[in-house]
Amino acid sequence: MRSSVVDLICRVAAVPSFSSFEDRLHPLLFEILAGCPGAAIERVPDHNLLVAIPGTRPGPPVALAAHLDKIDHYPEGTAELPVMVRDGKIVGAMDDSAGLGLVLAVACQAAYKRFPALILLLSEMEESFGFKRHRQRLRAGGAGIEPGQGAERLSRHLLASGRRPSAVVTFDTTPLFRGAAGRSLYCAPWELNGVPAGPELRQATALLRDQFLALDPELKIANNTNDYLTYGAQLNPAGAPPIPSVALEPSIYPYHCAGEEVFVEDILRLEQLMVRFLERETSVPEHL
């Protein structure tokens, strides 16, 4: 029986896959993805995973992204992280267990929904917290690794292998609601990544934004830093057809500390939103 999105988030959240130790999460991911018919998993050094999942209708693939690493707020040697569902919230290491659980929940429905092909981009080293606060806890003291390297390496791997998703939708968590429930749509990576966007990329991103808003008018348009900025920059070299990059984010509070909370209702609504989006006959602009 297919696991619920809440169950998937809880299973992911229990694994101490701290920055530079993302491979601790791989066995669980391999187990879950074994239940997705046709899923092909590629390891992209160091600990990134790219997963191709067949679609049930023609068209270019859509990429769903999340990061594997968690911030280490726990005593050294912690083998299993605390997680619980309480008062309508999931409590634990939700950044980015919530986003990864959502990606897995949607991907596991591909075989029996009318989805295009999916590419899952599961990245290492999204967080920079460990470099700033306790670099000594990183693998090899952080030697040879940098924050953000996972999304960069996955982007380069995609382009080098000739695969161009029609869009990248990153699932992460947003602190912008300051404890209230809510869901954000980040859709202007060029405002924060320093890479100018031409008119074609802006138009493609606006079309994608409007499709999500049509399905969920309560989405809050906002912006913040995460892997979605990197995908927006790396996958749109000058002169190439545009690949819009956006992010869908449930509210999280507190943030970047132990005991993070996300609202179950926000999680369920984002799962439903992504399923409805993928089931649309034209879920992305036709020219992409």
Backbone bond lengths (Angstrom), bond angles and torsions (degrees), N, CA, C in turn:
res aa  C-N    CA-C-N  psi(-1)  N-CA   C-N-CA  omega(-1)  CA-C   N-CA-C  phi
1 M - - - 1.455 - - 1.524 109.09 -
2 R 1.315 117.28 139.74 1.458 121.70 -178.90 1.524 110.65 -66.19
3 S 1.331 115.60 133.95 1.456 120.34 178.13 1.520 110.27 -72.15
4 S 1.318 116.59 146.83 1.458 120.22 176.20 1.518 109.59 -73.69
5 V 1.327 115.89 159.68 1.457 119.95 179.41 1.524 110.60 -62.10
6 V 1.318 117.83 -35.57 1.466 120.14 178.93 1.526 110.31 -65.58
7 D 1.323 117.13 -42.65 1.461 120.90 177.76 1.523 110.85 -62.39
8 L 1.326 117.33 -42.70 1.464 120.48 179.50 1.523 110.92 -62.37
9 I 1.320 116.99 -43.40 1.465 120.06 178.67 1.523 110.61 -60.88
10 C 1.313 116.99 -43.73 1.468 120.33 -179.78 1.525 111.67 -63.71
11 R 1.317 117.28 -40.70 1.465 120.14 179.45 1.527 110.96 -65.36
12 V 1.324 116.31 -42.31 1.465 120.42 177.94 1.528 110.53 -64.81
13 A 1.330 116.32 -42.17 1.467 120.74 -174.82 1.518 113.03 -66.14
14 A 1.318 117.89 -23.04 1.466 120.96 -178.30 1.524 113.15 -76.54
15 V 1.330 117.56 -15.29 1.468 121.44 -174.83 1.532 109.63 -89.73
16 P 1.337 119.10 127.69 1.469 121.75 -178.88 1.531 112.55 -79.04
17 S 1.308 116.11 61.76 1.474 121.62 -177.69 1.528 109.14 -87.21
18 F 1.333 115.15 66.38 1.453 120.33 -177.94 1.533 110.41 -69.95
19 S 1.313 116.20 163.92 1.461 120.98 179.53 1.525 110.23 -50.71
20 S 1.308 115.45 129.84 1.472 128.23 -176.46 1.521 113.00 80.65
21 F 1.347 117.67 -4.54 1.465 121.99 175.85 1.534 110.74 -120.36
22 E 1.324 116.43 32.97 1.460 121.04 -176.86 1.521 112.62 -63.88
23 D 1.343 116.95 -23.72 1.462 119.82 -179.60 1.528 112.60 -64.51
24 R 1.310 117.75 -16.36 1.467 119.69 174.75 1.527 111.88 -62.71
25 L 1.308 115.64 -23.92 1.461 120.65 -178.97 1.525 112.30 -87.38
26 H 1.323 117.66 -16.36 1.464 120.51 -173.99 1.530 113.60 -57.28
27 P 1.330 120.76 -46.47 1.477 118.46 -178.50 1.524 113.10 -57.60
28 L 1.321 117.84 -40.66 1.461 119.98 177.94 1.523 110.71 -65.17
29 L 1.319 116.90 -41.89 1.464 119.80 179.60 1.524 111.02 -64.32
30 F 1.325 117.58 -41.61 1.466 120.05 178.13 1.528 110.26 -61.45
31 E 1.323 116.88 -39.40 1.464 120.83 178.79 1.530 110.88 -64.06
32 I 1.317 116.74 -46.16 1.471 120.37 -178.66 1.518 110.59 -66.48
33 L 1.327 116.77 -45.48 1.461 120.57 -176.46 1.522 112.28 -70.74
34 A 1.323 117.93 -18.00 1.465 120.26 173.91 1.519 111.03 -62.64
35 G 1.315 116.63 -21.31 1.456 120.73 176.89 1.510 114.10 -87.53
36 C 1.325 117.65 2.91 1.468 122.44 176.88 1.526 108.05 -102.90
37 P 1.329 119.29 103.95 1.465 121.10 -176.03 1.529 112.36 -54.21
38 G 1.322 115.46 129.85 1.455 121.24 175.64 1.506 115.48 82.15
39 A 1.323 118.76 0.19 1.463 120.68 -178.33 1.525 110.55 -63.79
40 A 1.328 116.26 128.07 1.465 122.23 178.41 1.523 108.18 -115.56
41 I 1.332 116.41 121.53 1.461 121.95 -173.54 1.519 109.89 -105.23
42 E 1.327 116.10 129.83 1.460 122.33 174.71 1.524 108.43 -117.83
43 R 1.318 116.08 135.01 1.463 120.70 172.32 1.529 108.24 -89.28
44 V 1.300 115.54 129.17 1.462 121.44 177.44 1.528 106.47 -116.79
45 P 1.336 118.20 115.90 1.468 120.65 -172.79 1.532 112.52 -52.42
46 D 1.350 116.60 141.64 1.447 125.36 3.22 1.543 111.72 -87.25
47 H 1.326 116.85 -52.94 1.460 119.86 -173.20 1.519 112.80 -125.23
48 N 1.318 117.03 20.81 1.462 121.22 178.16 1.523 110.65 -80.41
49 L 1.324 115.45 153.08 1.461 121.44 174.14 1.518 109.42 -127.25
50 L 1.323 115.51 135.40 1.458 122.50 170.65 1.524 106.64 -115.85
51 V 1.316 116.56 125.16 1.460 121.55 -175.92 1.521 108.83 -121.94
52 A 1.325 116.60 122.27 1.465 122.32 176.24 1.520 108.69 -99.99
53 I 1.328 116.08 126.63 1.462 121.83 -178.71 1.520 108.43 -122.68
54 P 1.329 118.25 124.25 1.469 120.38 -177.28 1.523 111.47 -61.98
55 G 1.328 114.70 148.95 1.452 120.28 174.74 1.516 111.32 -95.72
56 T 1.316 115.13 170.52 1.462 120.79 177.00 1.520 111.20 -109.90
57 R 1.315 116.73 7.82 1.459 120.96 172.49 1.523 108.28 -146.94
58 P 1.320 117.30 157.38 1.463 119.89 -176.39 1.523 111.65 -71.81
59 G 1.309 114.52 167.87 1.453 120.53 178.09 1.509 111.12 125.55
60 P 1.319 116.89 165.48 1.464 120.54 -179.74 1.522 111.00 -67.57
61 P 1.323 117.18 154.52 1.469 119.63 -179.55 1.521 111.88 -72.84
62 V 1.311 114.96 157.60 1.463 123.03 171.07 1.521 107.07 -111.17
63 A 1.329 116.93 133.91 1.462 121.13 179.28 1.523 110.03 -95.55
64 L 1.330 115.73 133.29 1.456 123.29 173.80 1.525 107.30 -114.52
65 A 1.321 117.06 129.68 1.461 120.73 -172.39 1.523 111.47 -124.95
66 A 1.327 115.27 147.94 1.461 122.84 172.38 1.525 107.13 -157.11
67 H 1.322 116.79 160.15 1.467 117.99 178.04 1.517 111.05 -104.32
68 L 1.327 114.77 146.45 1.457 122.65 -174.51 1.524 112.85 -86.37
69 D 1.322 117.54 -24.34 1.461 119.12 -171.98 1.524 112.15 -84.04
70 K 1.326 113.39 147.67 1.459 123.20 175.18 1.529 108.45 -116.08
71 I 1.315 115.66 156.49 1.460 120.28 172.71 1.529 108.75 -79.88
72 D 1.322 115.70 137.71 1.465 121.25 -177.16 1.530 109.94 -88.15
73 H 1.333 115.41 98.80 1.468 121.63 176.86 1.529 111.57 -105.76
74 Y 1.313 118.34 15.05 1.460 121.62 -163.31 1.523 111.60 -118.49
75 P 1.339 117.62 160.58 1.468 119.94 176.34 1.528 111.20 -58.69
76 E 1.314 116.19 143.89 1.462 119.75 179.78 1.526 110.31 -58.64
77 G 1.331 115.29 138.24 1.454 120.88 179.43 1.510 114.48 88.78
78 T 1.338 118.11 3.62 1.464 120.43 178.79 1.524 109.56 -62.01
79 A 1.321 117.09 121.57 1.466 121.64 -174.91 1.518 112.71 -91.59
80 E 1.314 117.73 -26.07 1.462 121.78 179.91 1.520 108.35 -143.54
81 L 1.312 116.12 128.79 1.458 120.46 -176.54 1.527 110.55 -85.85
82 P 1.321 117.35 145.82 1.465 120.02 179.27 1.521 111.55 -71.52
83 V 1.320 116.28 138.71 1.465 121.94 176.62 1.519 107.74 -152.90
84 M 1.316 116.83 142.52 1.462 121.20 179.07 1.522 109.44 -155.47
85 V 1.333 115.06 161.72 1.464 121.97 171.70 1.520 106.49 -108.95
86 R 1.342 115.95 124.26 1.456 120.61 -173.14 1.527 110.04 -149.84
87 D 1.318 116.23 128.17 1.468 121.66 174.29 1.529 112.26 54.22
88 G 1.335 116.20 42.35 1.455 119.98 177.40 1.512 114.70 76.75
89 K 1.333 117.39 14.16 1.460 121.37 -179.58 1.528 109.81 -131.42
90 I 1.325 115.49 152.66 1.459 121.34 169.24 1.518 106.16 -98.91
91 V 1.320 117.04 128.72 1.459 122.52 -173.84 1.526 108.99 -117.99
92 G 1.329 116.66 126.19 1.453 121.10 179.86 1.516 110.00 158.03
93 A 1.315 116.62 -154.17 1.470 121.97 178.89 1.530 108.60 -80.80
94 M 1.317 116.26 80.97 1.466 120.92 -171.57 1.521 114.04 -83.25
95 D 1.315 117.77 -15.15 1.464 122.13 178.39 1.527 107.84 -99.88
96 D 1.322 121.73 101.59 1.441 126.10 6.86 1.527 110.70 -118.93
97 S 1.335 117.20 39.31 1.464 118.90 176.90 1.519 111.16 -59.13
98 A 1.335 116.69 -36.38 1.462 119.94 179.49 1.522 110.86 -63.13
99 G 1.333 116.95 -46.14 1.458 119.90 -179.97 1.512 112.79 -66.39
100 L 1.329 116.86 -42.73 1.463 120.22 -179.47 1.521 110.74 -66.24
101 G 1.325 117.35 -41.37 1.459 119.76 176.93 1.513 112.49 -61.06
102 L 1.327 116.77 -38.30 1.467 120.30 177.03 1.523 111.14 -64.22
103 V 1.320 117.35 -45.12 1.465 120.60 178.84 1.525 110.33 -59.40
104 L 1.318 117.42 -45.70 1.465 120.71 -179.55 1.522 111.50 -64.71
105 A 1.325 116.81 -41.01 1.464 120.28 -179.07 1.520 111.48 -63.04
106 V 1.323 116.84 -41.57 1.464 120.32 178.57 1.526 110.11 -69.01
107 A 1.324 116.76 -45.38 1.467 120.52 -177.68 1.517 112.01 -60.62
108 C 1.324 117.32 -36.41 1.461 120.60 -177.76 1.521 112.77 -72.15
109 Q 1.322 117.45 -6.09 1.465 120.93 176.55 1.527 112.62 -97.29
110 A 1.333 116.87 -3.41 1.460 120.33 -172.07 1.522 113.04 -61.52
111 A 1.322 118.19 -32.94 1.466 120.86 -174.36 1.516 112.80 -69.83
112 Y 1.316 117.67 -24.86 1.462 118.80 -176.85 1.528 113.33 -123.42
113 K 1.318 116.81 13.68 1.461 122.19 171.03 1.524 108.18 -115.43
114 R 1.313 116.29 162.15 1.460 119.62 177.50 1.528 108.88 -88.76
115 F 1.328 114.49 78.33 1.460 122.57 -178.31 1.525 110.17 -105.82
116 P 1.331 117.00 153.46 1.465 119.10 162.88 1.525 108.76 -72.31
117 A 1.311 116.80 172.69 1.464 119.97 173.64 1.526 109.41 -60.25
118 L 1.322 115.58 148.88 1.458 121.33 179.59 1.525 110.18 -118.11
119 I 1.310 115.93 146.88 1.462 122.92 169.72 1.519 106.68 -122.19
120 L 1.321 117.05 118.75 1.457 120.97 177.40 1.524 108.88 -93.90
121 L 1.314 116.39 127.03 1.460 123.33 178.70 1.526 107.44 -111.11
122 L 1.323 116.67 103.86 1.461 122.34 -173.33 1.526 107.67 -113.37
123 S 1.316 115.86 107.12 1.461 120.71 -163.74 1.519 114.11 -104.60
124 E 1.317 113.90 153.29 1.460 123.08 172.45 1.533 109.77 -92.45
125 M 1.305 115.95 162.92 1.466 124.49 164.18 1.532 114.12 52.74
126 E 1.329 116.79 40.76 1.474 117.74 173.37 1.519 110.82 -72.86
127 E 1.321 116.00 -36.04 1.462 120.93 -175.11 1.533 111.36 -79.12
128 S 1.331 115.41 141.98 1.466 120.99 174.08 1.526 112.05 -105.86
129 F 1.327 116.66 -3.91 1.464 122.60 -174.50 1.526 111.83 -54.85
130 G 1.335 116.51 -44.85 1.455 120.06 -176.77 1.515 113.23 -63.36
131 F 1.329 117.25 -34.03 1.456 120.57 178.70 1.528 110.73 -66.00
132 K 1.325 115.50 -33.62 1.463 119.86 -175.48 1.525 112.69 -85.21
133 R 1.345 117.47 -33.11 1.459 120.54 -170.00 1.527 114.66 -107.37
134 H 1.324 117.43 -37.49 1.478 118.17 -176.12 1.530 109.51 -154.20
135 R 1.315 114.89 65.98 1.467 119.90 -178.56 1.528 111.63 -58.61
136 Q 1.315 117.30 -28.38 1.465 120.34 -178.26 1.522 112.04 -64.33
137 R 1.330 117.67 -19.17 1.465 120.18 179.37 1.527 112.43 -84.40
138 L 1.313 117.88 -13.39 1.458 120.08 177.72 1.524 109.86 -71.76
139 R 1.309 116.01 156.74 1.471 120.55 178.26 1.534 108.86 -58.62
140 A 1.323 115.84 130.58 1.469 122.37 -178.83 1.523 111.77 55.45
141 G 1.334 116.23 30.56 1.454 120.00 179.04 1.511 114.29 65.17
142 G 1.323 116.17 19.28 1.465 120.48 179.50 1.512 114.44 84.37
143 A 1.332 117.49 8.21 1.465 120.40 -178.80 1.524 110.88 -64.62
144 G 1.320 116.21 129.47 1.458 121.93 174.35 1.510 115.69 77.47
145 I 1.322 118.25 9.31 1.462 120.28 178.31 1.522 109.45 -127.92
146 E 1.333 115.34 154.56 1.454 121.40 -178.26 1.522 109.76 -140.16
147 P 1.331 117.65 149.92 1.467 119.83 174.55 1.523 110.83 -60.48
148 G 1.315 116.24 139.91 1.460 121.10 177.30 1.509 115.33 85.59
149 Q 1.344 117.54 -1.80 1.461 118.86 -174.73 1.525 112.59 -67.78
150 G 1.330 117.73 -26.69 1.458 119.54 -177.03 1.509 112.91 -64.02
151 A 1.321 117.32 -50.93 1.462 120.44 -179.82 1.522 110.98 -63.97
152 E 1.326 117.26 -35.52 1.467 119.90 177.15 1.524 110.66 -63.86
153 R 1.313 117.34 -45.27 1.463 120.78 -177.99 1.526 111.40 -67.97
154 L 1.313 117.33 -39.37 1.465 119.90 177.14 1.521 110.95 -65.30
155 S 1.322 117.45 -39.33 1.466 120.66 178.47 1.519 110.95 -62.90
156 R 1.324 116.52 -46.90 1.463 119.95 179.30 1.524 111.08 -62.57
157 H 1.311 116.76 -39.59 1.467 120.70 179.38 1.528 110.86 -63.90
158 L 1.322 116.50 -42.61 1.467 119.90 178.04 1.517 111.16 -59.14
159 L 1.330 116.66 -51.17 1.459 120.24 -176.80 1.527 111.14 -65.59
160 A 1.327 117.27 -39.70 1.463 120.22 -179.42 1.517 112.00 -65.39
161 S 1.330 117.04 -29.58 1.463 120.74 -179.49 1.527 112.43 -91.41
162 G 1.330 116.64 3.96 1.458 120.54 175.60 1.508 115.39 76.24
163 R 1.319 117.36 15.22 1.466 120.36 179.49 1.522 109.48 -98.08
164 R 1.315 115.02 127.01 1.459 120.40 -178.74 1.529 108.66 -126.16
165 P 1.316 117.94 103.25 1.465 118.99 175.28 1.519 110.28 -66.64
166 S 1.309 116.07 154.09 1.461 119.94 178.19 1.517 111.47 -72.89
167 A 1.325 116.87 -23.83 1.461 122.30 178.37 1.519 108.00 -164.31
168 V 1.329 116.00 158.18 1.463 121.95 172.94 1.524 107.71 -119.34
169 V 1.325 115.81 124.72 1.466 121.82 177.13 1.524 107.40 -115.77
170 T 1.316 116.10 110.76 1.460 121.93 179.86 1.525 109.49 -91.63
171 F 1.324 115.80 137.44 1.465 121.64 175.24 1.524 108.48 -111.13
172 D 1.320 115.16 117.00 1.456 121.44 177.35 1.526 106.87 -140.37
173 T 1.313 118.16 -160.23 1.463 121.16 -178.04 1.521 109.57 -126.49
174 T 1.326 117.05 145.97 1.460 121.11 -176.53 1.525 111.57 -116.48
175 P 1.343 117.33 132.46 1.467 120.66 175.96 1.522 113.01 -88.37
176 L 1.316 117.91 3.41 1.462 121.37 -167.56 1.520 114.03 -71.33
177 F 1.331 118.19 -15.36 1.472 120.22 179.80 1.529 112.11 -88.33
178 R 1.327 117.86 -8.32 1.469 123.76 172.73 1.530 113.15 53.26
179 G 1.316 115.43 45.03 1.454 120.78 174.75 1.508 115.22 102.88
180 A 1.326 118.23 -16.04 1.460 121.49 176.36 1.521 109.47 -85.44
181 A 1.321 116.36 158.88 1.460 120.22 174.12 1.523 109.54 -71.15
182 G 1.320 116.15 156.28 1.457 119.98 177.35 1.515 111.37 160.35
183 R 1.306 114.86 169.30 1.459 122.12 -177.93 1.526 108.72 -138.79
184 S 1.321 116.24 133.52 1.461 121.51 -178.27 1.517 111.16 -111.03
185 L 1.323 114.58 152.69 1.460 122.93 170.24 1.519 107.18 -121.65
186 Y 1.327 116.49 113.23 1.458 121.61 173.43 1.524 107.26 -91.12
187 C 1.314 116.93 128.05 1.473 118.17 -172.11 1.528 113.01 -149.05
188 A 1.309 117.76 30.23 1.467 120.34 175.49 1.524 108.99 -145.74
189 P 1.327 117.93 67.61 1.466 119.59 -175.93 1.519 113.29 -60.96
190 W 1.322 117.56 -29.29 1.463 121.28 -177.86 1.528 112.09 -64.40
191 E 1.328 117.97 -19.75 1.460 119.85 177.83 1.526 112.33 -69.58
192 L 1.337 117.24 -22.79 1.461 120.91 -173.89 1.522 114.62 -123.13
193 N 1.340 118.31 -17.28 1.467 118.53 -176.40 1.520 113.34 -95.80
194 G 1.318 117.41 -2.86 1.452 120.58 175.81 1.508 115.28 76.10
195 V 1.337 117.53 7.08 1.464 121.23 -179.30 1.522 108.58 -106.48
196 P 1.331 118.29 116.02 1.465 119.87 -178.54 1.526 111.43 -60.30
197 A 1.319 115.68 145.37 1.467 121.64 178.44 1.519 109.08 -110.68
198 G 1.332 116.06 129.12 1.449 120.65 176.87 1.516 111.78 -77.14
199 P 1.317 116.61 174.06 1.468 120.09 -176.92 1.521 113.59 -61.97
200 E 1.333 118.53 -34.82 1.467 119.73 -179.39 1.528 111.34 -66.52
201 L 1.328 117.45 -43.07 1.461 120.26 179.08 1.527 110.70 -66.88
202 R 1.317 117.20 -40.38 1.463 120.01 178.06 1.528 110.85 -63.20
203 Q 1.327 116.44 -41.08 1.463 119.77 179.82 1.530 110.78 -66.68
204 A 1.331 116.87 -44.39 1.464 119.79 -179.93 1.527 111.00 -63.21
205 T 1.324 116.31 -38.93 1.462 120.07 178.99 1.522 110.85 -67.89
206 A 1.327 117.09 -39.46 1.466 120.61 178.64 1.526 111.17 -64.21
207 L 1.326 117.47 -38.51 1.465 120.47 177.38 1.528 110.70 -63.69
208 L 1.324 115.73 -42.17 1.461 120.15 178.58 1.531 110.54 -64.41
209 R 1.327 115.64 -45.61 1.472 120.55 177.34 1.518 111.24 -55.84
210 D 1.324 116.48 -46.25 1.464 120.32 -176.53 1.528 111.71 -66.84
211 Q 1.328 117.42 -33.00 1.464 119.62 177.25 1.528 110.77 -66.00
212 F 1.322 116.98 -42.14 1.463 119.10 177.81 1.528 111.40 -66.69
213 L 1.320 116.99 -40.71 1.462 119.81 179.63 1.522 111.72 -65.85
214 A 1.326 117.25 -33.40 1.463 119.98 177.53 1.530 111.04 -64.64
215 L 1.335 116.17 -31.48 1.463 120.81 -179.99 1.526 112.22 -85.54
216 D 1.320 117.08 -28.25 1.470 121.38 178.48 1.526 108.98 -145.34
217 P 1.336 117.10 87.86 1.471 120.34 -178.46 1.528 113.84 -64.44
218 E 1.336 117.69 -12.65 1.463 120.27 -178.97 1.529 112.92 -84.83
219 L 1.318 118.06 -2.63 1.458 119.85 175.84 1.525 109.86 -59.82
220 K 1.331 116.36 135.87 1.457 121.34 177.53 1.524 109.07 -94.65
221 I 1.326 116.43 119.18 1.460 120.08 176.83 1.527 108.15 -73.29
222 A 1.320 116.01 124.46 1.462 120.84 -177.10 1.527 108.17 -152.34
223 N 1.322 115.87 -171.23 1.460 120.09 178.04 1.521 108.73 -155.60
224 N 1.319 114.85 148.13 1.457 120.79 178.15 1.521 107.22 -167.53
225 T 1.301 116.95 175.22 1.459 120.95 -176.28 1.520 111.40 -93.08
226 N 1.317 116.36 131.90 1.462 124.26 167.18 1.526 107.70 -170.06
227 D 1.310 117.53 -168.80 1.467 121.14 -175.82 1.521 113.40 -58.89
228 Y 1.313 118.07 -21.73 1.463 119.20 -178.38 1.524 111.16 -60.91
229 L 1.341 117.46 -30.09 1.463 120.42 175.99 1.522 110.77 -65.23
230 T 1.328 116.15 -41.88 1.464 120.70 -178.75 1.518 111.25 -66.00
231 Y 1.329 117.60 -45.72 1.463 119.57 178.06 1.528 110.61 -61.55
232 G 1.328 116.89 -39.73 1.461 119.81 178.90 1.508 112.71 -61.78
233 A 1.332 116.87 -35.37 1.460 120.83 -179.44 1.521 112.18 -81.96
234 Q 1.335 117.05 -49.18 1.459 121.54 -171.69 1.525 113.31 -71.31
235 L 1.326 117.53 -31.54 1.466 120.50 -175.15 1.518 113.26 -91.82
236 N 1.319 116.86 5.55 1.462 119.97 -178.99 1.527 111.79 -128.69
237 P 1.341 116.64 61.78 1.464 118.78 175.93 1.522 110.76 -65.33
238 A 1.299 116.21 156.46 1.464 121.37 -177.08 1.520 110.78 -55.71
239 G 1.327 116.19 132.76 1.453 122.21 176.40 1.506 115.34 86.58
240 A 1.331 118.50 -8.08 1.466 121.12 -179.47 1.524 110.27 -87.76
241 P 1.344 117.92 152.39 1.467 119.69 173.94 1.523 110.10 -57.75
242 P 1.320 118.05 144.32 1.465 120.26 -173.47 1.525 113.33 -70.46
243 I 1.320 115.25 143.57 1.463 123.10 170.34 1.525 106.36 -123.22
244 P 1.321 118.47 98.64 1.464 119.49 -177.91 1.526 111.55 -65.57
245 S 1.314 115.07 141.91 1.461 122.44 178.02 1.522 108.70 -122.10
246 V 1.341 116.01 123.63 1.459 121.77 177.50 1.527 108.31 -133.35
247 A 1.325 116.30 170.58 1.463 120.63 177.44 1.517 109.80 -136.54
248 L 1.322 115.83 137.59 1.462 123.34 174.15 1.522 107.82 -110.06
249 E 1.332 116.77 128.71 1.456 119.84 -168.27 1.529 112.23 -139.06
250 P 1.335 117.78 122.43 1.460 119.76 170.94 1.526 110.50 -78.30
251 S 1.315 115.66 152.62 1.460 121.25 176.03 1.526 110.87 -60.45
252 I 1.330 116.12 140.49 1.462 122.28 174.46 1.523 108.92 -131.90
253 Y 1.331 116.24 140.02 1.466 120.68 176.96 1.523 107.80 -167.54
254 P 1.321 118.49 136.84 1.464 127.24 -11.34 1.526 110.66 -63.09
255 Y 1.309 116.73 177.78 1.463 121.28 -169.50 1.521 109.72 -131.31
256 H 1.322 115.62 138.93 1.468 122.65 179.60 1.525 111.47 55.57
257 C 1.337 114.45 46.40 1.456 121.02 175.08 1.525 107.94 -158.51
258 A 1.318 116.75 171.00 1.462 119.97 177.86 1.527 109.77 -66.90
259 G 1.334 115.76 150.92 1.456 120.15 176.67 1.515 114.71 75.84
260 E 1.327 116.86 32.41 1.468 119.81 175.98 1.525 109.78 -64.70
261 E 1.330 116.28 148.11 1.459 121.18 -177.84 1.525 110.63 -128.20
262 V 1.327 115.62 138.60 1.465 121.85 169.08 1.526 107.50 -125.91
263 F 1.324 115.66 152.65 1.456 121.09 -179.13 1.526 110.23 -84.42
264 V 1.329 116.60 129.81 1.462 120.73 178.31 1.525 110.38 -57.12
265 E 1.308 117.63 -40.42 1.465 120.47 -178.53 1.525 111.34 -61.98
266 D 1.329 117.99 -40.36 1.467 120.40 176.60 1.523 110.76 -61.87
267 I 1.324 116.65 -42.15 1.465 121.25 -179.91 1.523 110.39 -61.92
268 L 1.315 117.03 -47.77 1.466 120.79 -178.35 1.522 111.01 -63.69
269 R 1.315 116.86 -37.61 1.464 119.43 -179.12 1.526 111.60 -71.20
270 L 1.322 117.74 -35.50 1.461 119.20 176.54 1.524 111.38 -69.70
271 E 1.316 117.22 -38.18 1.470 119.36 175.39 1.528 110.14 -60.42
272 Q 1.316 116.63 -47.78 1.465 120.47 179.61 1.523 110.97 -62.03
273 L 1.328 116.92 -40.66 1.461 120.98 179.39 1.522 110.96 -59.80
274 M 1.334 117.19 -46.74 1.460 119.46 -176.64 1.517 111.20 -68.54
275 V 1.322 117.74 -37.64 1.465 120.39 177.57 1.521 110.19 -63.18
276 R 1.313 117.39 -45.80 1.469 120.61 179.48 1.522 110.96 -63.16
277 F 1.323 116.57 -39.47 1.460 120.71 178.35 1.524 110.97 -61.92
278 L 1.316 117.08 -47.21 1.460 120.46 -177.35 1.522 112.55 -69.69
279 E 1.316 117.33 -27.36 1.463 120.63 -179.78 1.521 112.86 -78.16
280 R 1.313 117.88 -13.53 1.459 120.07 178.82 1.525 109.28 -67.64
281 E 1.299 115.61 142.84 1.471 119.40 -177.27 1.520 111.78 -63.69
282 T 1.318 117.99 -31.23 1.464 121.47 177.19 1.521 107.53 -124.52
283 S 1.334 115.85 73.79 1.456 119.83 -175.82 1.521 112.82 -76.41
284 V 1.340 116.77 -13.23 1.456 120.37 175.30 1.518 107.72 -138.51
285 P 1.340 118.05 158.71 1.456 120.27 179.78 1.527 112.37 -53.64
286 E 1.324 116.41 136.52 1.465 121.87 -173.26 1.520 112.88 -59.54
287 H 1.357 118.33 -35.26 1.460 119.28 -174.79 1.514 112.79 -73.75
288 L 1.345 117.45 -7.34 1.451 119.80 178.60 1.511 111.73 -87.19
